[in-house]
Amino acid sequence: MAEADWQAAGDRIDALIAASAAGGVAARERAEELVRLVVDLYGAGLDRMLQLLHEQGQLTDEALDALAGDDLVASLLLVHGLHPYSVETRIAEALEGYDVELLGVDDDGTVRLSGAKSCGTADVREHIEAVAPEVTDIVFEPATTIPVSSLFTRVGHAPVGP
């Protein structure tokens, strides 16, 4: 299935669930439950596949990189909490090439960044959201700078003379 096809399939699922509301609250709830059960079943299948590959010694670093590098597979692994790389690792890789430093990810899902805002915050946000949909907020912290005047002072310098 081509990328455009699986993205269209996701959009169609959303449209069908929304349309099920025309049948009333019960119809929508049944449609949502059906989707949830199918997603859970496929998630369990993906988890078991990864376990079997690991047990057979086939889940190598190269295999994990290939799985994580494929947009469709990575998105499925993310949905099911099976992505092989931490949120910090995924974000750090997404920030490569930007003049931005990852300061951390809070327990509530807030990403803290430091760096030049001129790097295009919308582009940075888009890259982070693509690799870490669990992120709840992205905050640019002010850069810590050293005043120029401090370069000319000598802290702890002993006085000269008797």
BAVEX-104930 format. One line per field, with one value per atom (N, C-alpha, C, CB): residue in one letter; chain; atom name; x, y, z. Coordinates in nm, 2 decimals. Each point is the difference from the previous one (the first is absolute). Glycine has a CB too. Example, Ala and Ser with C-alpha at 12.3 -4.5 7.8 and 13.67 -1.06 7.14 Angstrom:
resn <- c(A/A/A/A/S/S/S/S);
chain <- c(A/A/A/A/A/A/A/A);
name <- c(N/CA/C/CB/N/CA/C/CB);
east <- c(1.32/-0.09/0.09/-0.19/0.15/0.09/-0.08/0.12);
north <- c(-0.57/0.12/0.12/-0.12/0.23/0.11/0.11/-0.06);
up <- c(0.78/0.00/0.00/0.12/-0.19/0.00/0.08/-0.22);
end
This chain:
resn <- c(M/M/M/M/A/A/A/A/E/E/E/E/A/A/A/A/D/D/D/D/W/W/W/W/Q/Q/Q/Q/A/A/A/A/A/A/A/A/G/G/G/G/D/D/D/D/R/R/R/R/I/I/I/I/D/D/D/D/A/A/A/A/L/L/L/L/I/I/I/I/A/A/A/A/A/A/A/A/S/S/S/S/A/A/A/A/A/A/A/A/G/G/G/G/G/G/G/G/V/V/V/V/A/A/A/A/A/A/A/A/R/R/R/R/E/E/E/E/R/R/R/R/A/A/A/A/E/E/E/E/E/E/E/E/L/L/L/L/V/V/V/V/R/R/R/R/L/L/L/L/V/V/V/V/V/V/V/V/D/D/D/D/L/L/L/L/Y/Y/Y/Y/G/G/G/G/A/A/A/A/G/G/G/G/L/L/L/L/D/D/D/D/R/R/R/R/M/M/M/M/L/L/L/L/Q/Q/Q/Q/L/L/L/L/L/L/L/L/H/H/H/H/E/E/E/E/Q/Q/Q/Q/G/G/G/G/Q/Q/Q/Q/L/L/L/L/T/T/T/T/D/D/D/D/E/E/E/E/A/A/A/A/L/L/L/L/D/D/D/D/A/A/A/A/L/L/L/L/A/A/A/A/G/G/G/G/D/D/D/D/D/D/D/D/L/L/L/L/V/V/V/V/A/A/A/A/S/S/S/S/L/L/L/L/L/L/L/L/L/L/L/L/V/V/V/V/H/H/H/H/G/G/G/G/L/L/L/L/H/H/H/H/P/P/P/P/Y/Y/Y/Y/S/S/S/S/V/V/V/V/E/E/E/E/T/T/T/T/R/R/R/R/I/I/I/I/A/A/A/A/E/E/E/E/A/A/A/A/L/L/L/L/E/E/E/E/G/G/G/G/Y/Y/Y/Y/D/D/D/D/V/V/V/V/E/E/E/E/L/L/L/L/L/L/L/L/G/G/G/G/V/V/V/V/D/D/D/D/D/D/D/D/D/D/D/D/G/G/G/G/T/T/T/T/V/V/V/V/R/R/R/R/L/L/L/L/S/S/S/S/G/G/G/G/A/A/A/A/K/K/K/K/S/S/S/S/C/C/C/C/G/G/G/G/T/T/T/T/A/A/A/A/D/D/D/D/V/V/V/V/R/R/R/R/E/E/E/E/H/H/H/H/I/I/I/I/E/E/E/E/A/A/A/A/V/V/V/V/A/A/A/A/P/P/P/P/E/E/E/E/V/V/V/V/T/T/T/T/D/D/D/D/I/I/I/I/V/V/V/V/F/F/F/F/E/E/E/E/P/P/P/P/A/A/A/A/T/T/T/T/T/T/T/T/I/I/I/I/P/P/P/P/V/V/V/V/S/S/S/S/S/S/S/S/L/L/L/L/F/F/F/F/T/T/T/T/R/R/R/R/V/V/V/V/G/G/G/G/H/H/H/H/A/A/A/A/P/P/P/P/V/V/V/V/G/G/G/G/P/P/P/P);
chain <- c(A/A/A/A/A/A/A/A/A/A/A/A/A/A/A/A/A/A/A/A/A/A/A/A/A/A/A/A/A/A/A/A/A/A/A/A/A/A/A/A/A/A/A/A/A/A/A/A/A/A/A/A/A/A/A/A/A/A/A/A/A/A/A/A/A/A/A/A/A/A/A/A/A/A/A/A/A/A/A/A/A/A/A/A/A/A/A/A/A/A/A/A/A/A/A/A/A/A/A/A/A/A/A/A/A/A/A/A/A/A/A/A/A/A/A/A/A/A/A/A/A/A/A/A/A/A/A/A/A/A/A/A/A/A/A/A/A/A/A/A/A/A/A/A/A/A/A/A/A/A/A/A/A/A/A/A/A/A/A/A/A/A/A/A/A/A/A/A/A/A/A/A/A/A/A/A/A/A/A/A/A/A/A/A/A/A/A/A/A/A/A/A/A/A/A/A/A/A/A/A/A/A/A/A/A/A/A/A/A/A/A/A/A/A/A/A/A/A/A/A/A/A/A/A/A/A/A/A/A/A/A/A/A/A/A/A/A/A/A/A/A/A/A/A/A/A/A/A/A/A/A/A/A/A/A/A/A/A/A/A/A/A/A/A/A/A/A/A/A/A/A/A/A/A/A/A/A/A/A/A/A/A/A/A/A/A/A/A/A/A/A/A/A/A/A/A/A/A/A/A/A/A/A/A/A/A/A/A/A/A/A/A/A/A/A/A/A/A/A/A/A/A/A/A/A/A/A/A/A/A/A/A/A/A/A/A/A/A/A/A/A/A/A/A/A/A/A/A/A/A/A/A/A/A/A/A/A/A/A/A/A/A/A/A/A/A/A/A/A/A/A/A/A/A/A/A/A/A/A/A/A/A/A/A/A/A/A/A/A/A/A/A/A/A/A/A/A/A/A/A/A/A/A/A/A/A/A/A/A/A/A/A/A/A/A/A/A/A/A/A/A/A/A/A/A/A/A/A/A/A/A/A/A/A/A/A/A/A/A/A/A/A/A/A/A/A/A/A/A/A/A/A/A/A/A/A/A/A/A/A/A/A/A/A/A/A/A/A/A/A/A/A/A/A/A/A/A/A/A/A/A/A/A/A/A/A/A/A/A/A/A/A/A/A/A/A/A/A/A/A/A/A/A/A/A/A/A/A/A/A/A/A/A/A/A/A/A/A/A/A/A/A/A/A/A/A/A/A/A/A/A/A/A/A/A/A/A/A/A/A/A/A/A/A/A/A/A/A/A/A/A/A/A/A/A/A/A/A/A/A/A/A/A/A/A/A/A/A/A/A/A/A/A/A/A/A/A/A/A/A/A/A/A/A/A/A/A/A/A/A/A/A/A/A/A/A/A/A/A/A/A/A/A/A/A/A/A/A/A/A/A/A/A/A/A/A/A/A/A/A/A/A/A/A/A/A/A/A/A/A/A/A/A/A/A/A/A/A/A/A/A/A/A/A/A/A/A/A);
name <- c(N/CA/C/CB/N/CA/C/CB/N/CA/C/CB/N/CA/C/CB/N/CA/C/CB/N/CA/C/CB/N/CA/C/CB/N/CA/C/CB/N/CA/C/CB/N/CA/C/CB/N/CA/C/CB/N/CA/C/CB/N/CA/C/CB/N/CA/C/CB/N/CA/C/CB/N/CA/C/CB/N/CA/C/CB/N/CA/C/CB/N/CA/C/CB/N/CA/C/CB/N/CA/C/CB/N/CA/C/CB/N/CA/C/CB/N/CA/C/CB/N/CA/C/CB/N/CA/C/CB/N/CA/C/CB/N/CA/C/CB/N/CA/C/CB/N/CA/C/CB/N/CA/C/CB/N/CA/C/CB/N/CA/C/CB/N/CA/C/CB/N/CA/C/CB/N/CA/C/CB/N/CA/C/CB/N/CA/C/CB/N/CA/C/CB/N/CA/C/CB/N/CA/C/CB/N/CA/C/CB/N/CA/C/CB/N/CA/C/CB/N/CA/C/CB/N/CA/C/CB/N/CA/C/CB/N/CA/C/CB/N/CA/C/CB/N/CA/C/CB/N/CA/C/CB/N/CA/C/CB/N/CA/C/CB/N/CA/C/CB/N/CA/C/CB/N/CA/C/CB/N/CA/C/CB/N/CA/C/CB/N/CA/C/CB/N/CA/C/CB/N/CA/C/CB/N/CA/C/CB/N/CA/C/CB/N/CA/C/CB/N/CA/C/CB/N/CA/C/CB/N/CA/C/CB/N/CA/C/CB/N/CA/C/CB/N/CA/C/CB/N/CA/C/CB/N/CA/C/CB/N/CA/C/CB/N/CA/C/CB/N/CA/C/CB/N/CA/C/CB/N/CA/C/CB/N/CA/C/CB/N/CA/C/CB/N/CA/C/CB/N/CA/C/CB/N/CA/C/CB/N/CA/C/CB/N/CA/C/CB/N/CA/C/CB/N/CA/C/CB/N/CA/C/CB/N/CA/C/CB/N/CA/C/CB/N/CA/C/CB/N/CA/C/CB/N/CA/C/CB/N/CA/C/CB/N/CA/C/CB/N/CA/C/CB/N/CA/C/CB/N/CA/C/CB/N/CA/C/CB/N/CA/C/CB/N/CA/C/CB/N/CA/C/CB/N/CA/C/CB/N/CA/C/CB/N/CA/C/CB/N/CA/C/CB/N/CA/C/CB/N/CA/C/CB/N/CA/C/CB/N/CA/C/CB/N/CA/C/CB/N/CA/C/CB/N/CA/C/CB/N/CA/C/CB/N/CA/C/CB/N/CA/C/CB/N/CA/C/CB/N/CA/C/CB/N/CA/C/CB/N/CA/C/CB/N/CA/C/CB/N/CA/C/CB/N/CA/C/CB/N/CA/C/CB/N/CA/C/CB/N/CA/C/CB/N/CA/C/CB/N/CA/C/CB/N/CA/C/CB/N/CA/C/CB/N/CA/C/CB/N/CA/C/CB/N/CA/C/CB/N/CA/C/CB/N/CA/C/CB/N/CA/C/CB/N/CA/C/CB/N/CA/C/CB/N/CA/C/CB/N/CA/C/CB/N/CA/C/CB/N/CA/C/CB/N/CA/C/CB/N/CA/C/CB/N/CA/C/CB/N/CA/C/CB/N/CA/C/CB/N/CA/C/CB/N/CA/C/CB/N/CA/C/CB/N/CA/C/CB/N/CA/C/CB/N/CA/C/CB/N/CA/C/CB/N/CA/C/CB/N/CA/C/CB/N/CA/C/CB/N/CA/C/CB/N/CA/C/CB/N/CA/C/CB/N/CA/C/CB/N/CA/C/CB/N/CA/C/CB);
east <- c(0.09/-0.09/0.09/-0.19/0.17/0.07/-0.03/0.01/0.08/-0.02/-0.13/0.25/-0.27/-0.13/-0.12/0.12/-0.11/-0.11/-0.03/0.05/0.06/-0.03/-0.04/0.17/-0.12/-0.05/-0.14/0.23/-0.27/-0.14/-0.09/0.07/-0.02/-0.07/-0.03/0.10/0.00/-0.02/-0.10/0.23/-0.23/-0.10/-0.14/0.17/-0.18/-0.13/-0.05/0.07/0.01/-0.04/-0.06/0.18/-0.11/-0.05/-0.14/0.24/-0.25/-0.13/-0.11/0.13/-0.10/-0.10/-0.05/0.10/-0.01/-0.04/-0.08/0.21/-0.17/-0.08/-0.14/0.21/-0.22/-0.13/-0.09/0.11/-0.04/-0.08/-0.09/0.18/-0.14/-0.07/-0.14/0.21/-0.23/-0.14/-0.09/0.10/-0.05/-0.09/-0.02/0.09/-0.04/-0.02/0.12/-0.24/0.23/0.12/0.04/-0.08/-0.02/0.03/0.08/-0.20/0.16/0.06/0.15/-0.22/0.24/0.14/0.08/-0.09/0.04/0.07/0.04/-0.12/0.03/0.03/0.11/-0.24/0.23/0.11/0.13/-0.17/0.17/0.13/0.05/-0.07/-0.01/0.04/0.06/-0.18/0.11/0.05/0.14/-0.23/0.25/0.13/0.11/-0.11/0.07/0.09/0.04/-0.11/0.01/0.03/0.09/-0.22/0.20/0.09/0.14/-0.20/0.21/0.13/0.07/-0.09/0.02/0.06/0.05/-0.15/0.07/0.03/0.13/-0.24/0.24/0.12/0.12/-0.14/0.12/0.11/0.06/-0.11/0.02/0.05/0.08/-0.20/0.15/0.07/0.14/-0.22/0.23/0.13/0.09/-0.11/0.06/0.08/0.05/-0.13/0.05/0.04/0.10/-0.22/0.21/0.10/0.13/-0.18/0.19/0.12/0.06/-0.08/0.00/0.05/0.06/-0.17/0.10/0.05/0.14/-0.24/0.24/0.13/0.11/-0.13/0.10/0.10/0.05/-0.10/0.00/0.03/0.09/-0.22/0.20/0.08/0.13/-0.22/0.25/0.12/0.00/0.11/-0.23/-0.01/-0.04/-0.07/0.05/-0.03/0.12/-0.23/0.31/0.13/-0.01/0.10/0.01/-0.01/-0.03/0.17/-0.12/-0.03/-0.15/0.23/-0.29/-0.14/-0.08/0.04/0.00/-0.08/0.01/0.05/0.07/0.02/-0.10/0.24/-0.25/-0.08/-0.15/0.17/-0.21/-0.14/-0.03/0.00/0.09/-0.02/0.01/0.09/-0.02/0.02/-0.11/0.24/-0.33/-0.11/-0.12/0.08/-0.13/-0.11/-0.12/0.08/-0.13/-0.12/0.03/-0.07/0.18/0.03/0.02/0.10/-0.02/0.03/-0.13/0.22/-0.32/-0.12/-0.08/0.00/0.00/-0.08/0.07/-0.07/0.20/0.07/-0.03/0.18/-0.18/-0.03/-0.14/0.15/-0.25/-0.14/-0.01/-0.08/0.16/-0.01/0.11/-0.10/0.17/0.10/0.12/-0.18/0.21/0.10/0.12/-0.18/0.19/0.11/0.13/-0.15/0.25/0.12/0.09/0.00/-0.03/0.08/-0.08/0.14/-0.07/-0.07/-0.04/0.14/-0.23/-0.05/0.12/-0.23/0.32/0.12/0.09/-0.01/0.03/0.08/-0.06/0.09/-0.22/-0.07/0.00/-0.15/0.13/0.00/0.14/-0.19/0.30/0.13/0.04/0.06/-0.10/0.03/-0.08/0.04/-0.16/-0.08/0.06/-0.21/0.28/0.06/0.14/-0.13/0.18/0.13/-0.01/0.06/0.04/0.00/-0.06/0.00/-0.06/-0.06/0.09/-0.24/0.23/0.08/-0.08/0.12/-0.15/-0.09/0.05/-0.20/0.20/0.04/-0.12/0.23/-0.24/-0.10/0.04/-0.07/0.00/0.03/-0.07/0.02/-0.13/-0.06/-0.15/0.16/-0.22/-0.14/-0.06/0.02/-0.11/-0.06/-0.10/0.02/-0.05/-0.10/-0.13/0.12/-0.16/-0.13/0.00/-0.05/0.17/0.02/0.04/-0.17/0.21/0.05/0.15/-0.16/0.19/0.14/0.05/-0.05/0.17/0.07/0.13/-0.09/0.09/0.11/0.07/-0.13/0.26/0.07/0.07/0.04/-0.03/0.07/-0.06/0.05/0.00/-0.05/-0.14/0.24/-0.33/-0.13/-0.01/-0.08/0.19/0.01/0.00/0.11/-0.09/0.01/-0.14/0.19/-0.29/-0.13/-0.08/0.09/-0.15/-0.07/-0.11/0.06/-0.13/-0.11/0.06/-0.14/0.25/0.06/0.05/0.07/-0.01/0.05/-0.12/0.19/-0.30/-0.12/-0.05/-0.06/0.05/-0.05/0.08/-0.08/0.22/0.09/-0.02/0.16/-0.17/-0.02/-0.14/0.15/-0.25/-0.13/-0.01/-0.10/0.17/0.00/0.07/0.00/0.10/0.07/-0.04/0.19/-0.26/-0.04/-0.14/0.24/-0.35/-0.13/-0.05/-0.05/0.12/-0.04/0.04/0.03/0.05/0.04/-0.13/0.23/-0.24/-0.11/0.02/-0.07/0.20/0.04/0.15/-0.19/0.22/0.14/0.03/0.00/0.10/0.04/0.14/-0.17/0.19/0.14/0.04/-0.03/0.13/0.06/0.09/-0.02/0.03/0.09/0.15/-0.17/0.25/0.14/0.07/0.00/0.08/0.08/0.13/-0.09/0.11/0.12/0.09/-0.13/0.26/0.09/0.03/0.11/-0.13/0.02/0.15/-0.18/0.20/0.13/0.09/-0.09/0.03/0.08/0.06/-0.15/0.09/0.05/0.13/-0.23/0.26/0.12/0.12/-0.13/0.11/0.11/0.02/-0.05/-0.02/0.02/0.07/-0.20/0.27/0.08/-0.06/0.21/-0.29/-0.06/0.11/-0.23/0.23/0.09/0.15/-0.16/0.18/0.14/0.06/-0.06/0.17/0.06/0.06/0.05/-0.06/0.06/0.16/-0.20/0.26/0.14/0.06/-0.02/0.13/0.07/0.01/-0.07/0.15/0.02/-0.12/0.22);
north <- c(-0.12/0.12/0.12/-0.12/0.21/0.13/0.09/-0.02/0.11/0.09/0.08/0.02/0.03/0.08/-0.09/0.15/-0.28/-0.09/-0.02/-0.11/0.09/-0.03/0.13/-0.19/0.31/0.12/0.02/0.10/-0.13/0.01/-0.09/0.07/-0.19/-0.10/0.05/-0.19/0.26/0.06/0.11/-0.06/0.14/0.10/-0.06/0.16/-0.26/-0.07/-0.06/-0.05/-0.01/-0.05/0.11/-0.18/0.29/0.11/0.05/0.07/-0.06/0.04/-0.10/0.12/-0.25/-0.10/0.01/-0.15/0.17/0.01/0.12/-0.11/0.22/0.13/-0.03/0.14/-0.20/-0.03/-0.09/0.03/-0.12/-0.09/0.07/-0.18/0.30/0.08/0.03/0.10/-0.10/0.02/-0.11/0.11/-0.22/-0.11/0.01/-0.14/0.25/0.02/-0.03/-0.06/0.09/-0.02/-0.14/0.19/-0.28/-0.15/-0.05/-0.03/0.08/-0.04/0.05/0.00/0.12/0.06/-0.08/0.23/-0.26/-0.07/-0.14/0.13/-0.20/-0.13/0.01/-0.08/0.18/0.02/0.02/0.09/0.00/0.03/-0.13/0.24/-0.31/-0.13/-0.10/0.04/-0.05/-0.09/0.04/-0.04/0.17/0.05/-0.03/0.18/-0.15/-0.02/-0.15/0.20/-0.29/-0.14/-0.05/-0.03/0.08/-0.04/0.06/0.00/0.12/0.06/-0.08/0.23/-0.26/-0.08/-0.14/0.12/-0.18/-0.13/0.01/-0.07/0.17/0.02/0.04/0.06/0.01/0.04/-0.12/0.22/-0.31/-0.12/-0.09/0.01/-0.01/-0.08/0.06/-0.06/0.19/0.07/-0.03/0.18/-0.17/-0.02/-0.15/0.17/-0.26/-0.14/-0.02/-0.07/0.13/-0.01/0.05/0.03/0.08/0.05/-0.09/0.23/-0.29/-0.10/-0.12/0.08/-0.13/-0.12/0.03/-0.08/0.20/0.04/0.01/0.12/-0.06/0.01/-0.14/0.22/-0.31/-0.13/-0.08/0.00/0.03/-0.07/0.07/-0.08/0.19/0.07/0.08/-0.17/0.20/0.07/0.14/-0.21/0.26/0.14/0.07/-0.06/0.08/0.06/0.16/-0.20/0.27/0.14/0.05/0.01/-0.08/0.04/-0.02/-0.07/-0.04/-0.03/0.11/-0.25/0.29/0.10/0.13/-0.12/0.16/0.12/0.00/0.02/-0.13/-0.01/0.02/-0.16/0.09/0.01/0.15/-0.24/0.30/0.13/0.11/-0.07/0.03/0.09/0.00/-0.03/-0.07/-0.01/0.08/-0.23/0.33/0.08/-0.08/0.18/-0.27/-0.08/-0.09/0.01/-0.08/-0.09/0.08/-0.17/0.28/0.08/0.05/0.06/-0.01/0.05/-0.10/0.17/-0.30/-0.11/-0.03/-0.09/0.09/-0.03/0.11/-0.12/0.24/0.11/-0.01/0.14/-0.17/-0.02/-0.10/0.07/-0.18/-0.11/0.00/-0.13/0.25/0.01/-0.10/0.07/-0.11/-0.10/0.06/-0.17/0.30/0.06/-0.03/0.18/-0.23/-0.04/0.11/-0.18/0.31/0.11/0.09/-0.02/0.07/0.09/0.13/-0.10/0.17/0.13/0.10/-0.04/0.03/0.09/-0.03/0.02/-0.15/-0.04/0.04/-0.19/0.17/0.04/0.15/-0.20/0.27/0.15/0.05/0.02/-0.08/0.05/-0.03/-0.05/-0.06/-0.03/0.09/-0.24/0.28/0.09/0.14/-0.13/0.17/0.13/0.01/0.03/-0.14/0.01/0.10/-0.24/0.32/0.10/0.14/-0.19/0.19/0.13/0.05/-0.08/0.21/0.07/0.00/0.15/-0.27/-0.02/-0.11/0.09/-0.07/-0.11/-0.05/0.10/-0.23/-0.06/0.01/-0.16/0.23/0.01/-0.12/0.25/-0.30/-0.11/-0.01/0.02/-0.12/-0.03/-0.02/-0.10/0.19/-0.01/-0.12/0.25/-0.29/-0.12/0.03/-0.05/0.18/0.03/0.01/0.12/-0.15/0.00/0.13/-0.17/0.26/0.13/-0.01/0.12/-0.09/0.00/0.14/-0.18/0.18/0.13/0.01/0.00/0.11/0.02/0.13/-0.13/0.13/0.13/0.01/-0.02/0.14/0.03/0.12/-0.24/0.25/0.12/-0.02/0.04/0.05/0.00/0.02/0.08/-0.02/0.02/-0.12/0.21/-0.33/-0.12/-0.05/-0.06/0.13/-0.03/-0.09/0.02/0.04/-0.08/-0.08/0.17/-0.13/-0.08/-0.13/0.21/-0.20/-0.12/-0.09/0.14/-0.08/-0.09/-0.07/0.16/-0.08/-0.06/-0.12/0.22/-0.19/-0.11/-0.12/0.18/-0.17/-0.11/-0.08/0.12/-0.05/-0.06/-0.07/0.18/-0.12/-0.06/-0.12/0.22/-0.23/-0.11/-0.12/0.15/-0.13/-0.12/-0.03/0.06/0.04/-0.02/0.06/0.01/-0.08/0.05/0.01/-0.09/0.02/0.01/0.13/-0.24/0.33/0.13/0.09/-0.03/0.09/0.09/0.15/-0.17/0.21/0.14/0.01/0.07/0.03/0.03/0.14/-0.17/0.18/0.13/0.03/-0.03/0.15/0.05/0.08/0.01/-0.06/0.07/0.11/-0.21/0.32/0.11/-0.05/0.18/-0.15/-0.04/0.07/-0.04/-0.04/0.06/0.06/-0.17/0.29/0.07/0.05/0.06/-0.05/0.06/0.14/-0.23/0.33/0.14/0.02/0.07/0.01/0.03/0.05/0.05/0.03/0.07/-0.11/0.20/-0.31/-0.11/-0.06/-0.05/0.07/-0.05/0.08/-0.08/0.20/0.09/0.00/0.13/-0.20/-0.01/-0.13/0.15/-0.14/-0.12/-0.04/0.07/-0.17/-0.05/-0.07/-0.02/0.06/-0.07/0.04/-0.19/0.30/0.05/0.06/0.04/-0.09/0.05/0.13/-0.23/0.33/0.13/-0.01/0.10/-0.02/0.00/0.10/-0.06/0.03/0.09/-0.06/0.19/-0.11/-0.04/0.01/0.07);
up <- c(0.00/0.00/0.00/0.12/-0.21/-0.01/0.11/-0.25/0.29/0.11/-0.01/0.02/-0.14/-0.02/0.03/-0.18/0.14/0.02/0.15/-0.21/0.29/0.14/0.08/-0.01/-0.04/0.06/-0.03/-0.02/-0.11/-0.04/0.08/-0.23/0.26/0.08/0.14/-0.13/0.19/0.13/0.00/0.06/-0.16/-0.02/-0.02/-0.10/0.03/-0.03/0.13/-0.23/0.31/0.13/0.09/-0.01/0.02/0.07/-0.05/0.05/-0.18/-0.06/0.03/-0.18/0.17/0.03/0.15/-0.18/0.27/0.14/0.02/0.07/-0.13/0.01/-0.06/-0.01/-0.10/-0.07/0.08/-0.22/0.30/0.08/0.11/-0.04/0.07/0.09/-0.04/0.07/-0.21/-0.05/0.05/-0.21/0.24/0.05/0.15/-0.17/0.23/0.15/0.07/-0.02/0.15/0.09/0.01/0.13/-0.12/0.01/-0.13/0.15/-0.26/-0.13/0.00/-0.12/0.16/0.00/0.11/-0.07/0.18/0.10/-0.04/0.17/-0.24/-0.06/-0.10/0.04/-0.13/-0.10/0.06/-0.16/0.26/0.07/0.07/0.03/0.03/0.07/-0.10/0.18/-0.30/-0.10/-0.04/-0.08/0.05/-0.04/0.11/-0.14/0.27/0.11/0.01/0.12/-0.13/0.01/-0.12/0.11/-0.23/-0.11/0.02/-0.15/0.20/0.03/0.11/-0.07/0.17/0.11/-0.05/0.16/-0.25/-0.05/-0.09/0.00/-0.08/-0.09/0.09/-0.19/0.29/0.09/0.07/0.03/0.02/0.06/-0.10/0.16/-0.29/-0.10/-0.03/-0.10/0.09/-0.02/0.12/-0.14/0.26/0.12/-0.01/0.13/-0.16/-0.01/-0.10/0.08/-0.20/-0.11/0.05/-0.17/0.24/0.05/0.10/-0.04/0.13/0.10/-0.07/0.16/-0.27/-0.07/-0.07/-0.03/-0.03/-0.07/0.10/-0.17/0.29/0.11/0.05/0.06/-0.04/0.05/-0.10/0.13/-0.26/-0.10/-0.03/-0.10/0.17/-0.03/-0.13/0.13/-0.18/-0.13/0.02/-0.10/0.22/0.02/0.03/0.09/-0.19/0.01/0.00/-0.12/0.15/-0.01/-0.14/0.19/-0.29/-0.14/-0.02/-0.07/0.12/-0.03/0.08/-0.03/0.15/0.07/-0.07/0.22/-0.27/-0.08/-0.12/0.08/-0.15/-0.12/0.04/-0.11/0.22/0.04/0.05/0.07/0.00/0.05/-0.11/0.22/-0.33/-0.11/-0.10/0.03/-0.02/-0.10/0.06/-0.09/0.02/0.05/0.05/-0.15/0.07/0.03/0.12/-0.24/0.24/0.11/0.13/-0.16/0.15/0.12/0.05/-0.09/0.01/0.05/0.07/-0.18/0.13/0.07/0.13/-0.22/0.22/0.13/0.10/-0.13/0.09/0.09/0.06/-0.13/0.04/0.05/0.11/-0.23/0.21/0.10/0.11/-0.19/0.20/0.10/-0.01/0.15/-0.28/-0.03/-0.07/-0.01/-0.01/-0.07/0.07/-0.09/0.02/0.07/0.06/-0.16/0.12/0.05/0.09/-0.20/0.31/0.09/-0.07/0.19/-0.13/-0.05/-0.01/0.10/-0.01/0.00/-0.12/0.25/-0.28/-0.11/-0.13/0.13/-0.14/-0.13/-0.02/0.03/0.07/-0.01/-0.03/0.16/-0.09/-0.03/-0.15/0.24/-0.29/-0.14/-0.10/0.06/-0.02/-0.08/0.00/0.05/0.05/0.01/-0.06/0.21/-0.26/-0.07/-0.12/0.07/-0.08/-0.10/0.04/-0.16/0.27/0.05/0.11/-0.05/0.07/0.10/0.13/-0.17/0.22/0.11/0.09/-0.13/0.26/0.09/0.08/0.01/0.00/0.08/0.15/-0.19/0.27/0.14/0.08/-0.02/-0.03/0.06/-0.03/0.18/-0.13/-0.02/0.14/-0.24/0.28/0.13/0.01/0.03/0.09/0.02/-0.06/0.21/-0.23/-0.06/-0.15/0.21/-0.27/-0.14/-0.06/0.00/0.08/-0.05/-0.04/0.14/-0.27/-0.05/0.03/-0.18/0.24/0.02/-0.09/0.24/-0.31/-0.10/0.03/-0.17/0.13/0.01/-0.13/0.25/-0.30/-0.12/-0.08/-0.01/-0.11/-0.08/-0.05/-0.07/0.10/-0.05/-0.15/0.23/-0.28/-0.14/-0.09/0.06/0.01/-0.08/-0.06/0.15/-0.12/-0.05/0.10/-0.24/0.34/0.10/-0.06/0.17/-0.27/-0.05/-0.06/-0.05/-0.02/-0.06/0.11/-0.20/0.31/0.11/0.06/0.05/-0.02/0.06/-0.09/0.11/-0.24/-0.09/0.01/-0.16/0.16/0.01/0.13/-0.15/0.26/0.13/0.00/0.11/-0.15/0.01/-0.09/0.04/-0.15/-0.09/0.07/-0.20/0.27/0.06/0.15/-0.15/0.21/0.14/0.02/0.07/-0.12/0.02/0.14/-0.22/0.31/0.14/0.07/0.01/-0.08/0.05/0.02/-0.11/0.22/0.03/-0.03/0.17/-0.16/-0.02/-0.03/0.16/-0.23/-0.04/0.04/-0.19/0.28/0.06/-0.03/0.18/-0.23/-0.03/0.13/-0.26/0.33/0.11/-0.04/0.14/-0.07/-0.04/0.01/0.08/-0.17/0.00/0.11/-0.25/0.32/0.11/-0.06/0.17/-0.15/-0.06/0.12/-0.21/0.18/0.09/-0.04/0.04/0.05/-0.04/-0.04/0.16/-0.26/-0.04/0.11/-0.23/0.31/0.11/0.09/-0.01/0.03/0.08/-0.05/0.07/-0.20/-0.06/0.04/-0.19/0.24/0.03/0.16/-0.21/0.28/0.15/0.03/0.04/0.07/0.04/0.14/-0.13/0.13/0.12/0.08/-0.10/0.23/0.09/-0.01/-0.01/-0.06/-0.03/0.13/-0.24/0.29/0.12/-0.03/0.08/0.02/-0.02/-0.01/0.12/-0.20/-0.02/0.10/-0.25/0.31/0.08/0.15/-0.14/0.22/0.14/0.09/-0.03);
end
